[in-house]
Amino acid sequence: MSKSLDGKTALVTGGSRGIGRSIAERLAKEGAMVALTYNASKAGAEEVVAAIEKAGGSAFALHADLADARAIPALFEALDIELGKRKGSKALDILVNNAGNSGWGGLSDATPESWDTMFAVHARAPFFVVQSALSRLSDGGRIINISSGLGTRPLPAVPIYAMAKAASNNLTHALAMELGKRSITVNAVAPGWTRTDMNAAVRENADMVKAIEADTALGRFGEPSEIASVVAFLASDEGRWVTAQVIEASGGYKL
């Protein structure tokens, strides 16, 4: 049976855990060769690669601290080398901007440094990752930015994170207009409350869990695999007529 992404090559930033890991594994399951980046967790990235290969897929991991803009050209140089060895071409078909860092911190305890770091990873990095990817991205390719429901419905506990995700949504729209002439679609997927290690502390608070579930139409936290399913659709040929959209995958949070 053919797979929806047979022969494609994908880059997933922040693919060593959580939603990024599920995206990498799902794209590989659909037949893509997946390059995933990691920052702190080399062991986590190696575990993802091993899991993909055990399932019959193809993947490799590259280190990149995307808080540092200088790391992005180096990342693509390393990607070119690996793809050249593995496929004989540096062409890229799918780019998923997923890398992130924790968004907790409100107005009273924010610092210029925490603001800069949040925007560097969630807003600046996707912009310059796309810039570096453009000469490698095939016509008809896919760019998928992982945003957040907070990009349109911010909370006072996470204003910097919400601002950065709103910037990502705006970038998605602008890139879709610019790259449409190459038949490249650009979309964002905006998760709601999803069961990952980044919100483990929230899920340990029974009252918060009860409140979140009550505010969600489907009555539960999402799973990373459910976000990955939306990404896989957008990456496939079935998603070719969808562009410039921010698709919320939240189970109906705060309707």
ChimeraX commands (.cxc) that place a marker at each C-alpha (Angstrom):
marker #1 position 0.00,0.00,0.00 radius 0.5
marker #1 position 1.38,3.42,-0.94 radius 0.5
marker #1 position 1.89,6.02,1.76 radius 0.5
marker #1 position 0.85,9.66,1.47 radius 0.5
marker #1 position 4.41,11.01,1.77 radius 0.5
marker #1 position 6.44,8.36,-0.07 radius 0.5
marker #1 position 9.66,9.84,-1.40 radius 0.5
marker #1 position 9.27,13.14,0.48 radius 0.5
marker #1 position 11.81,14.74,2.77 radius 0.5
marker #1 position 10.76,16.60,5.92 radius 0.5
marker #1 position 12.46,18.78,8.51 radius 0.5
marker #1 position 10.80,18.97,11.93 radius 0.5
marker #1 position 12.36,21.41,14.39 radius 0.5
marker #1 position 12.13,20.43,18.04 radius 0.5
marker #1 position 11.38,16.83,17.19 radius 0.5
marker #1 position 12.85,15.10,20.23 radius 0.5
marker #1 position 9.77,15.14,22.46 radius 0.5
marker #1 position 6.09,15.97,22.81 radius 0.5
marker #1 position 4.18,17.21,19.79 radius 0.5
marker #1 position 7.35,17.43,17.70 radius 0.5
marker #1 position 8.15,13.78,18.31 radius 0.5
marker #1 position 4.65,12.71,17.31 radius 0.5
marker #1 position 4.87,14.79,14.14 radius 0.5
marker #1 position 8.24,13.28,13.20 radius 0.5
marker #1 position 6.98,9.76,13.80 radius 0.5
marker #1 position 3.75,10.34,11.84 radius 0.5
marker #1 position 5.49,11.88,8.83 radius 0.5
marker #1 position 7.96,8.99,8.80 radius 0.5
marker #1 position 5.07,6.51,9.05 radius 0.5
marker #1 position 3.59,8.14,5.94 radius 0.5
marker #1 position 6.84,7.49,4.06 radius 0.5
marker #1 position 8.87,10.69,4.46 radius 0.5
marker #1 position 12.54,10.75,5.35 radius 0.5
marker #1 position 12.53,12.91,8.48 radius 0.5
marker #1 position 15.30,15.17,9.78 radius 0.5
marker #1 position 14.51,16.32,13.30 radius 0.5
marker #1 position 16.31,18.90,15.39 radius 0.5
marker #1 position 16.99,18.91,19.09 radius 0.5
marker #1 position 18.67,21.30,21.51 radius 0.5
marker #1 position 19.14,19.92,25.01 radius 0.5
marker #1 position 18.05,16.30,24.59 radius 0.5
marker #1 position 20.37,14.37,22.30 radius 0.5
marker #1 position 19.25,11.15,23.99 radius 0.5
marker #1 position 15.62,12.00,23.32 radius 0.5
marker #1 position 16.34,12.68,19.66 radius 0.5
marker #1 position 18.24,9.43,19.29 radius 0.5
marker #1 position 15.31,7.61,20.88 radius 0.5
marker #1 position 12.92,9.11,18.31 radius 0.5
marker #1 position 15.21,8.13,15.42 radius 0.5
marker #1 position 15.50,4.61,16.78 radius 0.5
marker #1 position 11.72,4.31,17.15 radius 0.5
marker #1 position 11.17,5.51,13.58 radius 0.5
marker #1 position 13.75,3.11,12.18 radius 0.5
marker #1 position 12.35,0.21,14.20 radius 0.5
marker #1 position 8.97,0.92,12.61 radius 0.5
marker #1 position 10.54,0.77,9.16 radius 0.5
marker #1 position 10.96,4.50,8.58 radius 0.5
marker #1 position 13.93,6.72,7.88 radius 0.5
marker #1 position 15.15,9.54,10.12 radius 0.5
marker #1 position 18.18,11.35,11.50 radius 0.5
marker #1 position 18.74,14.04,14.12 radius 0.5
marker #1 position 20.64,17.34,14.00 radius 0.5
marker #1 position 21.56,19.64,16.86 radius 0.5
marker #1 position 20.39,23.26,16.70 radius 0.5
marker #1 position 19.86,25.85,19.44 radius 0.5
marker #1 position 17.29,27.97,17.64 radius 0.5
marker #1 position 17.47,30.70,20.28 radius 0.5
marker #1 position 20.73,31.57,18.51 radius 0.5
marker #1 position 20.11,32.95,15.01 radius 0.5
marker #1 position 23.64,31.93,13.99 radius 0.5
marker #1 position 22.69,28.28,14.49 radius 0.5
marker #1 position 20.24,28.32,11.58 radius 0.5
marker #1 position 22.69,28.55,8.64 radius 0.5
marker #1 position 24.81,25.88,10.34 radius 0.5
marker #1 position 21.75,23.66,10.68 radius 0.5
marker #1 position 21.04,23.83,6.96 radius 0.5
marker #1 position 24.66,23.16,6.06 radius 0.5
marker #1 position 24.48,19.99,8.17 radius 0.5
marker #1 position 21.11,19.11,6.63 radius 0.5
marker #1 position 22.54,19.49,3.12 radius 0.5
marker #1 position 25.37,17.10,3.95 radius 0.5
marker #1 position 23.08,14.45,5.44 radius 0.5
marker #1 position 20.52,14.64,2.64 radius 0.5
marker #1 position 23.28,14.52,0.07 radius 0.5
marker #1 position 24.61,11.32,1.58 radius 0.5
marker #1 position 21.20,9.72,2.03 radius 0.5
marker #1 position 19.28,10.92,-1.06 radius 0.5
marker #1 position 21.84,12.53,-3.35 radius 0.5
marker #1 position 19.94,15.83,-3.19 radius 0.5
marker #1 position 19.41,18.63,-0.69 radius 0.5
marker #1 position 15.79,19.14,-1.78 radius 0.5
marker #1 position 13.27,19.54,1.03 radius 0.5
marker #1 position 9.53,18.96,0.63 radius 0.5
marker #1 position 8.07,19.62,4.08 radius 0.5
marker #1 position 9.15,22.07,6.79 radius 0.5
marker #1 position 7.54,21.95,10.23 radius 0.5
marker #1 position 8.46,24.81,12.56 radius 0.5
marker #1 position 7.71,23.22,15.91 radius 0.5
marker #1 position 10.64,24.07,18.22 radius 0.5
marker #1 position 9.59,25.92,21.35 radius 0.5
marker #1 position 10.40,26.74,24.93 radius 0.5
marker #1 position 8.26,27.14,28.03 radius 0.5
marker #1 position 5.82,30.02,27.92 radius 0.5
marker #1 position 5.08,30.54,31.60 radius 0.5
marker #1 position 5.75,33.98,33.04 radius 0.5
marker #1 position 3.47,36.97,33.37 radius 0.5
marker #1 position 3.82,40.72,33.31 radius 0.5
marker #1 position 5.18,41.08,36.83 radius 0.5
marker #1 position 8.03,38.58,36.57 radius 0.5
marker #1 position 9.07,39.03,32.92 radius 0.5
marker #1 position 12.52,40.33,32.04 radius 0.5
marker #1 position 13.94,41.67,28.78 radius 0.5
marker #1 position 16.01,38.50,28.61 radius 0.5
marker #1 position 13.02,36.17,28.98 radius 0.5
marker #1 position 11.12,38.21,26.38 radius 0.5
marker #1 position 14.04,38.02,23.94 radius 0.5
marker #1 position 14.45,34.27,24.40 radius 0.5
marker #1 position 10.75,33.58,23.88 radius 0.5
marker #1 position 10.56,35.64,20.71 radius 0.5
marker #1 position 13.87,34.27,19.44 radius 0.5
marker #1 position 12.54,30.70,19.46 radius 0.5
marker #1 position 8.85,31.17,18.63 radius 0.5
marker #1 position 8.96,34.11,16.20 radius 0.5
marker #1 position 12.46,34.87,14.93 radius 0.5
marker #1 position 13.57,31.27,14.41 radius 0.5
marker #1 position 10.64,30.24,12.15 radius 0.5
marker #1 position 11.22,33.33,9.99 radius 0.5
marker #1 position 14.90,32.62,9.42 radius 0.5
marker #1 position 14.42,28.86,9.16 radius 0.5
marker #1 position 12.03,29.49,6.28 radius 0.5
marker #1 position 14.49,31.97,4.75 radius 0.5
marker #1 position 17.22,29.32,4.77 radius 0.5
marker #1 position 14.85,26.61,3.57 radius 0.5
marker #1 position 13.54,28.49,0.52 radius 0.5
marker #1 position 16.42,27.66,-1.80 radius 0.5
marker #1 position 16.00,24.00,-0.88 radius 0.5
marker #1 position 12.20,23.75,-0.70 radius 0.5
marker #1 position 10.61,22.10,-3.69 radius 0.5
marker #1 position 7.85,23.81,-5.66 radius 0.5
marker #1 position 4.60,22.39,-4.33 radius 0.5
marker #1 position 6.17,21.99,-0.91 radius 0.5
marker #1 position 4.64,22.49,2.52 radius 0.5
marker #1 position 5.44,24.81,5.42 radius 0.5
marker #1 position 3.57,24.10,8.65 radius 0.5
marker #1 position 4.06,26.31,11.72 radius 0.5
marker #1 position 3.03,24.98,15.12 radius 0.5
marker #1 position 1.22,27.81,16.81 radius 0.5
marker #1 position -1.15,27.82,19.80 radius 0.5
marker #1 position -4.73,28.66,20.60 radius 0.5
marker #1 position -3.19,31.37,22.78 radius 0.5
marker #1 position -2.14,33.18,19.62 radius 0.5
marker #1 position -5.74,34.34,19.21 radius 0.5
marker #1 position -7.10,33.94,22.77 radius 0.5
marker #1 position -4.25,35.00,25.08 radius 0.5
marker #1 position -4.10,34.43,28.83 radius 0.5
marker #1 position -2.55,36.90,31.30 radius 0.5
marker #1 position -0.33,34.13,32.70 radius 0.5
marker #1 position 1.57,33.81,29.39 radius 0.5
marker #1 position 1.52,37.16,27.56 radius 0.5
marker #1 position 4.94,36.85,25.93 radius 0.5
marker #1 position 4.25,33.36,24.60 radius 0.5
marker #1 position 0.84,34.46,23.30 radius 0.5
marker #1 position 2.40,37.48,21.55 radius 0.5
marker #1 position 5.03,35.29,19.90 radius 0.5
marker #1 position 2.45,32.82,18.65 radius 0.5
marker #1 position 0.34,35.67,17.27 radius 0.5
marker #1 position 3.45,36.73,15.35 radius 0.5
marker #1 position 3.77,33.20,13.99 radius 0.5
marker #1 position 0.17,33.31,12.78 radius 0.5
marker #1 position 0.82,36.58,10.99 radius 0.5
marker #1 position 3.97,35.16,9.41 radius 0.5
marker #1 position 1.96,32.18,8.16 radius 0.5
marker #1 position -0.41,34.44,6.27 radius 0.5
marker #1 position 2.36,36.59,4.80 radius 0.5
marker #1 position 4.39,33.59,3.61 radius 0.5
marker #1 position 1.34,31.97,2.03 radius 0.5
marker #1 position 0.82,35.06,-0.11 radius 0.5
marker #1 position 4.49,35.21,-1.11 radius 0.5
marker #1 position 5.01,31.53,-1.85 radius 0.5
marker #1 position 1.72,30.69,-3.52 radius 0.5
marker #1 position 3.27,31.36,-6.93 radius 0.5
marker #1 position 5.46,28.31,-6.29 radius 0.5
marker #1 position 2.44,26.23,-5.18 radius 0.5
marker #1 position 3.94,26.08,-1.69 radius 0.5
marker #1 position 1.24,26.01,0.98 radius 0.5
marker #1 position 1.85,27.65,4.34 radius 0.5
marker #1 position -0.39,26.90,7.30 radius 0.5
marker #1 position -0.31,26.90,11.07 radius 0.5
marker #1 position -1.69,24.31,13.46 radius 0.5
marker #1 position -2.77,25.73,16.81 radius 0.5
marker #1 position -3.06,23.12,19.57 radius 0.5
marker #1 position -5.08,23.66,22.71 radius 0.5
marker #1 position -4.30,21.83,25.94 radius 0.5
marker #1 position -2.32,18.80,24.81 radius 0.5
marker #1 position -0.83,16.10,27.03 radius 0.5
marker #1 position 2.93,16.85,26.95 radius 0.5
marker #1 position 5.71,17.17,29.50 radius 0.5
marker #1 position 5.59,20.98,29.17 radius 0.5
marker #1 position 2.25,21.09,31.00 radius 0.5
marker #1 position 2.84,18.17,33.37 radius 0.5
marker #1 position 2.61,20.49,36.40 radius 0.5
marker #1 position -0.81,21.71,35.26 radius 0.5
marker #1 position -2.07,18.15,34.90 radius 0.5
marker #1 position -0.99,17.42,38.47 radius 0.5
marker #1 position -3.47,20.04,39.71 radius 0.5
marker #1 position -6.87,18.36,39.83 radius 0.5
marker #1 position -8.77,21.64,39.98 radius 0.5
marker #1 position -7.01,23.01,36.89 radius 0.5
marker #1 position -7.59,19.79,34.99 radius 0.5
marker #1 position -11.28,19.86,35.88 radius 0.5
marker #1 position -11.58,23.48,34.73 radius 0.5
marker #1 position -9.77,22.85,31.44 radius 0.5
marker #1 position -11.83,19.78,30.65 radius 0.5
marker #1 position -15.03,21.67,31.46 radius 0.5
marker #1 position -13.97,24.41,29.03 radius 0.5
marker #1 position -13.25,21.89,26.24 radius 0.5
marker #1 position -16.12,20.69,24.06 radius 0.5
marker #1 position -14.68,17.18,23.79 radius 0.5
marker #1 position -14.06,17.10,27.54 radius 0.5
marker #1 position -10.38,16.13,27.72 radius 0.5
marker #1 position -6.79,17.06,26.96 radius 0.5
marker #1 position -5.60,16.33,23.44 radius 0.5
marker #1 position -2.89,13.82,22.57 radius 0.5
marker #1 position 0.25,14.76,20.57 radius 0.5
marker #1 position -0.73,12.19,17.94 radius 0.5
marker #1 position -3.94,14.12,17.29 radius 0.5
marker #1 position -1.95,17.25,16.44 radius 0.5
marker #1 position 0.34,15.15,14.25 radius 0.5
marker #1 position -2.66,13.89,12.29 radius 0.5
marker #1 position -3.59,17.44,11.30 radius 0.5
marker #1 position 0.01,18.15,10.28 radius 0.5
marker #1 position 0.11,14.96,8.20 radius 0.5
marker #1 position -3.02,16.02,6.33 radius 0.5
marker #1 position -1.58,19.45,5.55 radius 0.5
marker #1 position 1.70,17.86,4.43 radius 0.5
marker #1 position -0.03,15.46,2.06 radius 0.5
marker #1 position -1.44,15.99,-1.41 radius 0.5
marker #1 position -4.88,15.96,0.17 radius 0.5
marker #1 position -4.05,19.31,1.78 radius 0.5
marker #1 position -2.92,21.01,-1.42 radius 0.5
marker #1 position -5.83,23.50,-1.54 radius 0.5
marker #1 position -5.44,24.69,2.06 radius 0.5
marker #1 position -3.11,27.63,2.65 radius 0.5
marker #1 position -2.82,30.76,4.85 radius 0.5
marker #1 position -4.91,29.05,7.55 radius 0.5
marker #1 position -4.46,28.81,11.30 radius 0.5
marker #1 position -6.20,25.53,12.09 radius 0.5
marker #1 position -7.05,25.18,15.75 radius 0.5
marker #1 position -6.78,21.61,17.01 radius 0.5
marker #1 position -8.01,22.04,20.56 radius 0.5
marker #1 position -11.01,19.76,20.92 radius 0.5
marker #1 position -13.14,22.90,21.11 radius 0.5
marker #1 position -11.45,24.82,23.91 radius 0.5
marker #1 position -13.15,28.00,25.14 radius 0.5
marker #1 position -15.89,27.97,22.50 radius 0.5
marker link #1:1,2 radius 0.2
marker link #1:2,3 radius 0.2
marker link #1:3,4 radius 0.2
marker link #1:4,5 radius 0.2
marker link #1:5,6 radius 0.2
marker link #1:6,7 radius 0.2
marker link #1:7,8 radius 0.2
marker link #1:8,9 radius 0.2
marker link #1:9,10 radius 0.2
marker link #1:10,11 radius 0.2
marker link #1:11,12 radius 0.2
marker link #1:12,13 radius 0.2
marker link #1:13,14 radius 0.2
marker link #1:14,15 radius 0.2
marker link #1:15,16 radius 0.2
marker link #1:16,17 radius 0.2
marker link #1:17,18 radius 0.2
marker link #1:18,19 radius 0.2
marker link #1:19,20 radius 0.2
marker link #1:20,21 radius 0.2
marker link #1:21,22 radius 0.2
marker link #1:22,23 radius 0.2
marker link #1:23,24 radius 0.2
marker link #1:24,25 radius 0.2
marker link #1:25,26 radius 0.2
marker link #1:26,27 radius 0.2
marker link #1:27,28 radius 0.2
marker link #1:28,29 radius 0.2
marker link #1:29,30 radius 0.2
marker link #1:30,31 radius 0.2
marker link #1:31,32 radius 0.2
marker link #1:32,33 radius 0.2
marker link #1:33,34 radius 0.2
marker link #1:34,35 radius 0.2
marker link #1:35,36 radius 0.2
marker link #1:36,37 radius 0.2
marker link #1:37,38 radius 0.2
marker link #1:38,39 radius 0.2
marker link #1:39,40 radius 0.2
marker link #1:40,41 radius 0.2
marker link #1:41,42 radius 0.2
marker link #1:42,43 radius 0.2
marker link #1:43,44 radius 0.2
marker link #1:44,45 radius 0.2
marker link #1:45,46 radius 0.2
marker link #1:46,47 radius 0.2
marker link #1:47,48 radius 0.2
marker link #1:48,49 radius 0.2
marker link #1:49,50 radius 0.2
marker link #1:50,51 radius 0.2
marker link #1:51,52 radius 0.2
marker link #1:52,53 radius 0.2
marker link #1:53,54 radius 0.2
marker link #1:54,55 radius 0.2
marker link #1:55,56 radius 0.2
marker link #1:56,57 radius 0.2
marker link #1:57,58 radius 0.2
marker link #1:58,59 radius 0.2
marker link #1:59,60 radius 0.2
marker link #1:60,61 radius 0.2
marker link #1:61,62 radius 0.2
marker link #1:62,63 radius 0.2
marker link #1:63,64 radius 0.2
marker link #1:64,65 radius 0.2
marker link #1:65,66 radius 0.2
marker link #1:66,67 radius 0.2
marker link #1:67,68 radius 0.2
marker link #1:68,69 radius 0.2
marker link #1:69,70 radius 0.2
marker link #1:70,71 radius 0.2
marker link #1:71,72 radius 0.2
marker link #1:72,73 radius 0.2
marker link #1:73,74 radius 0.2
marker link #1:74,75 radius 0.2
marker link #1:75,76 radius 0.2
marker link #1:76,77 radius 0.2
marker link #1:77,78 radius 0.2
marker link #1:78,79 radius 0.2
marker link #1:79,80 radius 0.2
marker link #1:80,81 radius 0.2
marker link #1:81,82 radius 0.2
marker link #1:82,83 radius 0.2
marker link #1:83,84 radius 0.2
marker link #1:84,85 radius 0.2
marker link #1:85,86 radius 0.2
marker link #1:86,87 radius 0.2
marker link #1:87,88 radius 0.2
marker link #1:88,89 radius 0.2
marker link #1:89,90 radius 0.2
marker link #1:90,91 radius 0.2
marker link #1:91,92 radius 0.2
marker link #1:92,93 radius 0.2
marker link #1:93,94 radius 0.2
marker link #1:94,95 radius 0.2
marker link #1:95,96 radius 0.2
marker link #1:96,97 radius 0.2
marker link #1:97,98 radius 0.2
marker link #1:98,99 radius 0.2
marker link #1:99,100 radius 0.2
marker link #1:100,101 radius 0.2
marker link #1:101,102 radius 0.2
marker link #1:102,103 radius 0.2
marker link #1:103,104 radius 0.2
marker link #1:104,105 radius 0.2
marker link #1:105,106 radius 0.2
marker link #1:106,107 radius 0.2
marker link #1:107,108 radius 0.2
marker link #1:108,109 radius 0.2
marker link #1:109,110 radius 0.2
marker link #1:110,111 radius 0.2
marker link #1:111,112 radius 0.2
marker link #1:112,113 radius 0.2
marker link #1:113,114 radius 0.2
marker link #1:114,115 radius 0.2
marker link #1:115,116 radius 0.2
marker link #1:116,117 radius 0.2
marker link #1:117,118 radius 0.2
marker link #1:118,119 radius 0.2
marker link #1:119,120 radius 0.2
marker link #1:120,121 radius 0.2
marker link #1:121,122 radius 0.2
marker link #1:122,123 radius 0.2
marker link #1:123,124 radius 0.2
marker link #1:124,125 radius 0.2
marker link #1:125,126 radius 0.2
marker link #1:126,127 radius 0.2
marker link #1:127,128 radius 0.2
marker link #1:128,129 radius 0.2
marker link #1:129,130 radius 0.2
marker link #1:130,131 radius 0.2
marker link #1:131,132 radius 0.2
marker link #1:132,133 radius 0.2
marker link #1:133,134 radius 0.2
marker link #1:134,135 radius 0.2
marker link #1:135,136 radius 0.2
marker link #1:136,137 radius 0.2
marker link #1:137,138 radius 0.2
marker link #1:138,139 radius 0.2
marker link #1:139,140 radius 0.2
marker link #1:140,141 radius 0.2
marker link #1:141,142 radius 0.2
marker link #1:142,143 radius 0.2
marker link #1:143,144 radius 0.2
marker link #1:144,145 radius 0.2
marker link #1:145,146 radius 0.2
marker link #1:146,147 radius 0.2
marker link #1:147,148 radius 0.2
marker link #1:148,149 radius 0.2
marker link #1:149,150 radius 0.2
marker link #1:150,151 radius 0.2
marker link #1:151,152 radius 0.2
marker link #1:152,153 radius 0.2
marker link #1:153,154 radius 0.2
marker link #1:154,155 radius 0.2
marker link #1:155,156 radius 0.2
marker link #1:156,157 radius 0.2
marker link #1:157,158 radius 0.2
marker link #1:158,159 radius 0.2
marker link #1:159,160 radius 0.2
marker link #1:160,161 radius 0.2
marker link #1:161,162 radius 0.2
marker link #1:162,163 radius 0.2
marker link #1:163,164 radius 0.2
marker link #1:164,165 radius 0.2
marker link #1:165,166 radius 0.2
marker link #1:166,167 radius 0.2
marker link #1:167,168 radius 0.2
marker link #1:168,169 radius 0.2
marker link #1:169,170 radius 0.2
marker link #1:170,171 radius 0.2
marker link #1:171,172 radius 0.2
marker link #1:172,173 radius 0.2
marker link #1:173,174 radius 0.2
marker link #1:174,175 radius 0.2
marker link #1:175,176 radius 0.2
marker link #1:176,177 radius 0.2
marker link #1:177,178 radius 0.2
marker link #1:178,179 radius 0.2
marker link #1:179,180 radius 0.2
marker link #1:180,181 radius 0.2
marker link #1:181,182 radius 0.2
marker link #1:182,183 radius 0.2
marker link #1:183,184 radius 0.2
marker link #1:184,185 radius 0.2
marker link #1:185,186 radius 0.2
marker link #1:186,187 radius 0.2
marker link #1:187,188 radius 0.2
marker link #1:188,189 radius 0.2
marker link #1:189,190 radius 0.2
marker link #1:190,191 radius 0.2
marker link #1:191,192 radius 0.2
marker link #1:192,193 radius 0.2
marker link #1:193,194 radius 0.2
marker link #1:194,195 radius 0.2
marker link #1:195,196 radius 0.2
marker link #1:196,197 radius 0.2
marker link #1:197,198 radius 0.2
marker link #1:198,199 radius 0.2
marker link #1:199,200 radius 0.2
marker link #1:200,201 radius 0.2
marker link #1:201,202 radius 0.2
marker link #1:202,203 radius 0.2
marker link #1:203,204 radius 0.2
marker link #1:204,205 radius 0.2
marker link #1:205,206 radius 0.2
marker link #1:206,207 radius 0.2
marker link #1:207,208 radius 0.2
marker link #1:208,209 radius 0.2
marker link #1:209,210 radius 0.2
marker link #1:210,211 radius 0.2
marker link #1:211,212 radius 0.2
marker link #1:212,213 radius 0.2
marker link #1:213,214 radius 0.2
marker link #1:214,215 radius 0.2
marker link #1:215,216 radius 0.2
marker link #1:216,217 radius 0.2
marker link #1:217,218 radius 0.2
marker link #1:218,219 radius 0.2
marker link #1:219,220 radius 0.2
marker link #1:220,221 radius 0.2
marker link #1:221,222 radius 0.2
marker link #1:222,223 radius 0.2
marker link #1:223,224 radius 0.2
marker link #1:224,225 radius 0.2
marker link #1:225,226 radius 0.2
marker link #1:226,227 radius 0.2
marker link #1:227,228 radius 0.2
marker link #1:228,229 radius 0.2
marker link #1:229,230 radius 0.2
marker link #1:230,231 radius 0.2
marker link #1:231,232 radius 0.2
marker link #1:232,233 radius 0.2
marker link #1:233,234 radius 0.2
marker link #1:234,235 radius 0.2
marker link #1:235,236 radius 0.2
marker link #1:236,237 radius 0.2
marker link #1:237,238 radius 0.2
marker link #1:238,239 radius 0.2
marker link #1:239,240 radius 0.2
marker link #1:240,241 radius 0.2
marker link #1:241,242 radius 0.2
marker link #1:242,243 radius 0.2
marker link #1:243,244 radius 0.2
marker link #1:244,245 radius 0.2
marker link #1:245,246 radius 0.2
marker link #1:246,247 radius 0.2
marker link #1:247,248 radius 0.2
marker link #1:248,249 radius 0.2
marker link #1:249,250 radius 0.2
marker link #1:250,251 radius 0.2
marker link #1:251,252 radius 0.2
marker link #1:252,253 radius 0.2
marker link #1:253,254 radius 0.2
marker link #1:254,255 radius 0.2
view
